[in-house]
Amino acid sequence: MSRLTLTVLGSGSCELRAERSSPAYLVTAGEAKLMLDLGQGAWRRLVEEGHRPEQVRAVLISHHHLDHLSDLLPLLFALKHDPVMRENAELRLVGHARLEPVLAGLAGVFGSWVQPPPERLKVELVEPGQSLSLAGLEITTAPARHLETSLAYRLEYAGGSLVYLGDSEATEELAALARGAELLVVHCAATDDNPKPGHLHPLAAGRLAREAGVKTLLLSHLYREVDPELAVRSAGSVFEGLVLAARDGLVVEL
């Protein structure tokens, strides 16, 4: 049985850059496909990587900043009006309970244009600590330290495990969530010399990976000021596992 594969669709931030789109990741588990976050350009990157949007079975949203859910709007529009999506997609949208007013706000602005049929989109609202089964994966959530609505996710499938923190500082709860995971995806949005509240920097990411005992650490959400090579070396100075710097199109097989 195939195990987990992560494809980086967006390794950047809110910055508008040709080489780094906003945060979005494709997870393949056997025949199932799901996405982690929907930063602007997520669907375009997905198609460019050779995948079909109608085959995506779920989207997991980490939090409600625009660089993590901007492509939710074109998804809703396509589910209602794109003939291929309207006839074939069966998608679950997972997020914090406060995602509901976000969806209501979009409907308030755009009306029925962004209200797809219920058989095409099922919204599943969760609280931190809640677990769910989805497309053959077991998913566990935990609170991330960024916004009150921030969620971190642990995905397990066929013996493989990956943890996606979204934007967050390090916490004991996140170390516990990531314990023994094969892959930890960390948003390294700052340098060691200029840390940002609500985010991680390379040394902090390396320490978290070491505490959690993960196999591989992937540094993503890279701003212009973050040198990927320096970030990898810094995290690697305190973590003995494999450290990678994300780039759009990078594929990590577990």
N, C-alpha and C positions, 0 to 999 in steps of 0.2 A: 504494500500500500504506500502511495506517495505521502510524503510528509509535508511540513510547512515550507513555503517559500515566500520571502518578502521582496517586493519590488518597490524601490523608492521612486515615486512619481514626482514628489516635490521635496527638496532638501533645504529650501530656503526659508524665508520669513515674509514679513510684510513688504520688504524691499522689492522693487520691480526690476528684476534682472533676467536677462535672456538665459543664463546658464543654470539658474536655480529658481524653480517655481515654488509656490507656497506649500506648506506641509500637506502631504497626501501620500498614502502608502497602499499598495495592493498586497493582500495576503491570499495565497493559493493553498488550499488544503484538499488534496485529492482533486476532485472535480469542482469543488466549491471555490468561489472567489468572493472576497469581501474587501472593503476599503476602510482604512483608518484615517479619518479626517478628510475634508474636502476643501482645501485651500484653492484659491483662484488658479485655474488652469488644470485642475485635477483630471477632468474628463478628457481634455485634449491630450494630456500626457498619457493617459490610459490607452487611448486609441493609437497614439504614436508608438507605444510599446507593443502593439499588435493584439490588444485585448478588445473584446466586444462589451460595450456598456450593459447590454441587456442580459449578460451572463453574471453580472454582479448580484449576489444574493443578499448582501447586507452592507450597511455603512455604520461605523461606530464613530461618534463625535466625542472628542475629548473635552472641548469647552467652546464657549460662544464668542470668541474673538474672530474677527472677519477673516484673518489669514488662515483660519482652520475650518470655516464653513461657508465661504463665499460661493463655492460651486454647488451648494445645496439648492440655490435658486434655479440654475439651469437644469438641475436634475428634476425638480418638481415640474418645471415647464415641459421637459421632454417626456416625462411619464404621462402627461396629459395629452400632448400633441404630436410627438414623434411617433409615426406609425409603427416602427420597429419596437420601441420601448412600450408603447401603449398596448401592443398585442402580445409581447413576450416577457416583459420584465415582471418579476415577483420579488420585491425588495423589502427588507426590514431595516428601518431607520432606528438606531439605538442611541440614546443620549440621556443626559440628566433630566430629571423631571421638569426643570425650568426651560427645557427646549420647547415645551408646548406654547408659551407666549411668543417665542420667536416665530414659530410656524403661524400662529394666529396673526402676528404682525405682518408677515409676508402676505397672508391672505387678505388682510385689511388694505394693503396697498395695491395688490395685483388681482384680487378677487379670484374668480373661478379658474383663471388661467393657470394658477399654481396649486390647484386642488385636484390631484389625480384620483382616479377611482380607487376605492379601498382594496380591491383585489390586486392592485399594482404596488401599493405602498402600505405597509403596516408600521405604525410608529410604536416603539417600545421604550417607555420611559423608566429609568432605573435610578436607584439611590446608591451611593457609595457602599460597598460591601456586598451588594447583591450579585448573585451568580445567575447565569442563563446558559442554555444550550442553543446553538445556532449553526445550521448548515454542517452538522457533524462535529463542531468544535465545542469545547467546554470553555466558557468565558467567565472570569472572575473580575470584579471591579474593586477599586479602592479610591479613596479621596486623594487627589493631587493638590499640592500647595501652590496654587496660582490664582484661581478664582473660587468663589464658593461653589460654583457649579462644575468644577474641574474633576474629571474622572481619568484614572489610569486603568489599563486593561491588561489582563493576562490571558493569553490564548493557548489552549492545549489541544493537540491533535496527533493521534497515532504515535505517541511517545515524544513528540516535539513540543517545545514551549517557547513562546516569545512574549515579552512584556513591553508595552508601549505606554510611556509616561505622559506624552503630550508635553505641554509646558509645565514645569514644576521645579520646586526646590527639592532637595533630598529630605526624606523623612524615614522614620523607623517603619511606618506602615508600608511605604514603597519598597524598602529593603526586604520586608517580609513577603510582599507580593511577588518580588522578582527572585526570591530564593531559589537557587539552582537552575534558573532558566537558561536555555541555550543561547538566547539572544535578548539583549536589553537595548531598546531604542530610546535614547536620551536626547532631549532638545538642548543642545549646547549653544545657547544664544549669547554667550558673553565670554570675555577673556578672563584669565585668572587675575589680571591686574585691574579689571574693570567689571566686576560681577554685577548682574542685574537682579533686582528683587523678583521673585517668582520664577526664576530660571536657574539653570545650572551652568557652571563653567567647567573647563576640562578637568582640573584637579578634583572638584567635587563629584563630577561624573565618574572618574576613576575610583574614588573612594567608595561611592555607592555600589559600583560593580563589584569591587572587592568584598564589601560587606555582604552583598547578596550572594556571592559565590557563583556568578554567572559565567558562561563559557566565552561569550563574545559581546563586546560593547560597540554599539553603532552610534556615532555622534552625528546629529542632524540639526535642522533648523539653524543653519549657519548664516550669520550676518556677515557683511563685508569685512568687519573688523576682526573676525575670527579666521586666523590662518589655519586651514585644515591640517597641514603637516605638523605645525606646532601644537595644535590641540591634541592630536593623536599621541605625540611624544609626551605631552604633559600628563594625559590620562594614563598612559602606559607606564609612567614613572611610579605609580602607586597601585596599578592593577596588572597582574601577570598574565591575564588572558589576552585574547586577540582584540585589538582596538581598530575600528574602521572609521573613516570619515565618509559620510554619505555624499552621494552625488545623484542627480537626476538620472534614472535609468539603471542604477546599481541593483543587482539581484543578489540576494543572500539566501542560500539554500541551507536549511537546518538538517 
